[in-house]
């Protein structure tokens, strides 16, 4: 069996040691090198040709973002960021994902050794996913996507129609791609993206600054309005419920589903019950199968269902699972999904 070769880049000897121990305890991966800074790492990448890098954000001489930006321009490869669970850490990590990092590992602030051992399965799982991810050359100078015009002669500002989106690994950039192509008079959008609670508020604010829609972290019992997009907070499942002609957000602290809270399945199952044929469901890139069963329930309830195609997914897991069980009516490349949503809204009037 060919093992996944991992290079650890971190200025903390403690973190390097703990990661090495966790990774080397797995039968399918091994640490081939450890570097205390990006300058040492550059030579080790050439020499060792690793499959995955773990990269700390804050390091002396050159921080992780500077190194990542150079790496993704010159030699794109899977990178998993090591990030602190703080507001500042979440902002920097979101920037790293924009630059091309596949995923991130949340570094605990207390009892680092013990806490990281408890997260062993999560850490090695993210490294395995990164090793299979599609990594593309990135440039910070790419122009932003053009904004589409609202469909001529149609009123999209409809309180009965709701769009539901699920995503995981690679989803932060995929969601940005979809939302920045949606017009301001879009029906309401509800989104579940797998990420920690310290990250979702910053991510919603980032999307709000880029989109014509009003994007926010969802709040319990708030009314769902057209022209708005609601992101599930990282601490709760998000559901939709209907009361007369209006839809409302419901947040739940119930147990994780498919190992996730928030879970896409929870959102999609609630959408099948509350919105039925008035819903459009979209499954974006992500590892695993969360959301597949819920999307099938939505299709059976009359919703129109779309999945991102394999070629444009960072990880073709969640969309693939939905396709395999017959939950998907249409498969589309990421850049075309917003257009397909708008076309469907136009067809339904």
C-alpha positions in Angstrom: 0.0 0.0 0.0 1.3 3.4 -1.0 1.2 5.7 2.0 0.1 9.4 2.0 3.3 11.4 2.4 2.8 14.4 4.8 5.1 17.3 5.4 4.5 19.3 8.6 5.3 23.0 8.6 5.0 24.6 12.0 7.2 26.7 14.2 6.0 24.9 17.3 8.1 21.8 18.2 5.1 20.6 20.3 2.6 20.8 17.4 5.1 19.2 15.1 5.7 16.3 17.5 2.0 15.7 18.2 1.0 15.8 14.5 3.9 13.4 13.7 2.7 10.9 16.3 -0.9 11.1 15.2 -0.1 10.7 11.5 2.5 8.0 11.9 0.0 6.0 14.0 -2.1 5.5 10.8 -1.4 2.6 8.5 -2.0 4.6 5.3 0.1 7.8 6.0 3.5 8.8 7.2 5.3 12.0 8.0 8.2 12.4 5.5 9.5 15.6 7.0 9.0 18.5 9.4 10.0 22.1 8.9 10.0 25.0 11.4 9.5 27.6 8.8 8.5 28.1 5.1 12.1 28.6 4.0 13.2 25.2 5.2 9.9 23.8 3.8 10.7 25.0 0.3 13.7 22.8 0.0 12.0 19.8 1.7 9.1 20.0 -0.8 11.5 19.7 -3.7 13.4 16.9 -2.1 10.5 14.8 -0.5 7.6 15.5 -3.0 4.9 15.2 -0.3 1.3 14.5 -1.1 -0.1 16.8 1.6 1.2 19.8 3.6 0.0 20.8 7.0 0.7 24.5 7.4 0.6 26.8 10.4 -0.7 30.3 9.8 1.6 32.3 12.2 5.3 31.6 11.7 8.4 33.8 11.9 10.1 35.3 8.8 7.2 34.4 6.4 3.6 33.7 7.6 1.6 30.8 6.3 -0.6 33.0 4.0 2.4 34.4 2.2 3.9 31.0 1.7 0.5 29.5 0.6 0.0 32.2 -2.0 3.4 31.6 -3.5 3.0 27.8 -3.3 -0.4 27.8 -5.1 0.9 30.0 -7.9 4.1 28.0 -8.4 3.4 24.5 -7.3 -0.2 23.8 -6.4 -0.6 20.9 -4.0 -3.0 19.9 -1.2 -2.6 22.0 2.0 -4.4 21.7 5.3 -4.0 24.8 7.5 -3.4 24.7 11.2 -5.6 27.4 12.6 -6.5 28.7 16.1 -10.2 28.8 17.1 -10.4 32.6 17.4 -12.2 35.3 15.5 -8.9 36.5 14.1 -7.9 32.8 13.3 -11.2 32.3 11.4 -10.6 35.4 9.2 -7.1 34.3 8.3 -8.3 30.7 7.7 -11.0 31.9 5.3 -8.4 33.8 3.4 -6.3 30.7 3.2 -9.2 28.8 1.7 -9.6 31.5 -0.8 -5.9 31.1 -1.7 -6.4 27.4 -2.4 -6.0 25.5 0.9 -8.2 22.4 0.9 -9.2 22.4 4.6 -8.1 23.4 8.0 -7.4 21.8 11.4 -8.6 23.8 14.4 -5.7 24.1 16.9 -7.0 24.0 20.5 -5.9 26.8 22.9 -5.6 24.6 26.0 -4.1 21.2 26.7 -2.9 21.0 23.1 -1.5 17.5 23.3 -4.6 16.0 25.0 -7.1 17.9 22.8 -5.3 17.0 19.5 -5.2 13.3 20.5 -8.9 13.4 21.1 -9.3 14.8 17.6 -7.1 12.2 15.9 -9.8 10.8 13.6 -10.9 14.3 12.5 -7.3 15.3 11.8 -6.2 12.3 9.9 -9.6 12.3 8.1 -9.0 15.8 6.8 -5.5 14.8 5.6 -6.9 11.8 3.7 -9.5 14.0 2.1 -6.9 16.6 1.1 -4.8 13.8 -0.5 -7.7 13.1 -2.8 -8.7 16.7 -3.5 -8.5 18.4 -6.8 -6.1 21.3 -6.4 -6.0 24.1 -9.0 -3.5 26.9 -9.6 -4.8 30.0 -7.8 -4.1 33.7 -8.3 -5.0 36.5 -6.0 -5.4 38.7 -9.1 -8.3 36.8 -10.6 -11.2 39.2 -11.4 -14.4 38.8 -9.5 -17.2 36.9 -11.2 -19.6 39.1 -13.2 -23.0 39.7 -11.7 -26.0 38.3 -13.7 -28.9 40.5 -14.4 -32.3 39.5 -13.0 -34.4 37.5 -15.5 -36.2 40.0 -17.7 -39.9 40.1 -17.2 -39.9 37.8 -14.2 -40.4 38.5 -10.6 -37.9 36.5 -8.6 -38.7 38.2 -5.3 -41.1 35.4 -4.3 -41.8 34.6 -0.6 -42.9 31.0 -1.4 -39.7 29.9 -3.2 -36.7 29.0 -1.1 -33.2 27.7 -2.2 -31.4 25.2 0.0 -27.6 24.6 -0.3 -25.4 22.0 1.4 -21.6 21.9 1.2 -18.5 20.8 3.1 -14.8 20.5 2.0 -14.2 23.1 -0.7 -17.6 24.6 0.1 -16.5 28.1 1.2 -15.3 29.0 -2.3 -18.1 27.1 -4.0 -20.7 29.0 -2.0 -19.0 32.3 -2.8 -19.1 31.4 -6.5 -22.8 30.7 -6.4 -23.9 33.6 -4.2 -21.9 36.2 -6.1 -23.8 35.2 -9.2 -27.3 35.5 -7.7 -29.2 38.8 -8.2 -30.5 40.9 -5.3 -34.1 39.9 -6.0 -33.4 36.2 -5.5 -35.7 34.1 -3.3 -34.3 33.3 0.1 -31.3 31.0 0.4 -30.6 28.7 3.3 -27.1 27.2 3.5 -25.4 24.5 5.7 -21.6 24.4 5.4 -19.6 22.2 7.8 -17.4 24.5 9.9 -16.8 25.4 13.5 -19.0 27.9 15.3 -16.2 30.5 15.6 -16.0 30.6 11.8 -19.5 30.9 10.5 -20.2 34.5 11.5 -17.0 35.6 9.8 -17.8 33.6 6.8 -21.3 35.0 6.5 -19.9 38.5 6.8 -17.4 37.7 4.1 -20.1 36.5 1.7 -22.3 39.5 2.6 -19.5 41.9 1.5 -19.2 40.1 -1.9 -22.8 39.4 -2.7 -25.8 41.4 -3.9 -27.8 39.5 -1.3 -27.9 40.2 2.4 -26.0 37.3 3.9 -26.1 36.6 7.6 -25.6 33.9 10.2 -29.0 32.5 10.9 -30.9 33.2 14.2 -33.5 31.1 15.9 -37.1 32.0 15.0 -36.2 34.8 12.5 -38.4 35.1 9.4 -36.8 34.0 6.1 -37.0 36.9 3.6 -36.4 37.1 -0.1 -33.1 38.7 -1.1 -31.4 37.2 2.0 -29.1 34.2 2.5 -28.9 32.5 5.9 -25.9 30.4 7.0 -26.3 27.8 9.6 -24.3 28.7 12.7 -21.5 26.2 13.5 -23.1 25.2 16.9 -26.5 24.2 15.7 -28.5 22.3 13.1 -30.6 24.7 11.0 -34.2 23.8 9.9 -36.9 25.6 8.1 -40.5 25.6 9.4 -43.6 27.2 7.8 -46.2 29.2 9.6 -49.0 30.2 7.3 -47.5 32.0 4.3 -44.1 32.6 6.0 -41.0 30.5 6.6 -38.9 30.7 9.8 -35.5 29.5 10.9 -35.3 26.9 13.6 -32.0 26.1 15.3 -31.5 22.9 17.2 -28.8 21.5 19.5 -29.8 17.9 18.8 -27.1 15.3 18.4 -24.8 15.4 15.3 -26.2 13.7 12.2 -23.6 12.0 10.0 -21.1 13.2 12.5 -22.0 16.8 11.7 -23.8 19.7 13.5 -24.9 21.5 11.5 -26.0 18.7 9.1 -27.1 19.1 5.6 -29.5 16.2 6.0 -31.3 18.0 8.8 -31.8 21.1 6.7 -32.9 19.2 3.6 -35.4 16.9 5.5 -37.0 19.9 7.0 -37.2 21.6 3.6 -38.9 18.5 2.2 -41.6 18.9 4.8 -42.0 22.6 4.9 -41.3 23.8 1.4 -42.0 20.7 -0.9 -42.3 21.7 -4.5 -41.5 25.3 -3.7 -37.9 24.4 -2.9 -34.7 24.1 -5.0 -31.9 22.0 -3.5 -28.2 22.3 -4.4 -25.5 20.0 -3.3 -22.0 21.4 -3.6 -18.5 19.9 -3.0 -17.8 18.0 0.1 -16.6 14.7 1.7 -19.0 12.0 2.8 -22.7 11.6 2.2 -24.3 14.2 4.5 -27.4 15.6 2.7 -27.9 12.8 0.2 -30.9 11.2 2.0 -32.4 14.7 2.7 -32.0 15.6 -1.0 -33.8 12.4 -2.0 -36.7 13.4 0.4 -36.8 16.8 -1.2 -37.0 15.4 -4.7 -39.8 13.0 -3.6 -41.6 16.0 -2.2 -41.4 17.8 -5.6 -38.3 20.0 -5.2 -35.9 20.5 -8.0 -32.5 19.1 -7.2 -29.1 20.1 -8.6 -25.6 18.6 -7.8 -22.2 20.1 -8.6 -20.3 18.0 -11.2 -17.3 15.9 -10.4 -14.9 18.0 -12.6 -15.4 21.2 -10.6 -15.7 19.7 -7.0 -12.7 19.9 -4.7 -14.0 16.6 -3.3 -16.7 14.7 -5.2 -18.3 13.0 -2.1 -21.6 14.6 -1.1 -22.8 15.2 -4.7 -21.7 11.7 -5.7 -23.7 10.2 -2.8 -26.8 12.1 -3.8 -26.5 11.1 -7.5 -26.0 7.4 -6.6 -29.3 7.2 -4.7 -31.3 9.0 -7.4 -31.7 12.2 -5.5 -30.4 14.5 -8.3 -32.4 15.8 -11.3 -29.5 17.8 -12.8 -25.7 17.8 -12.6 -24.0 21.1 -13.4 -20.5 22.6 -13.2 -20.0 25.1 -10.3 -19.9 28.1 -12.6 -23.2 27.2 -14.1 -25.2 26.4 -10.9 -26.5 30.0 -10.3 -27.7 30.2 -13.9 -29.5 26.8 -13.6 -31.2 28.0 -10.4 -32.4 31.2 -12.1 -33.5 29.3 -15.2 -35.6 27.0 -13.0 -37.1 29.9 -11.2 -38.0 31.5 -14.5 -39.6 28.2 -15.7 -41.7 28.0 -12.6 -42.6 31.7 -12.8 
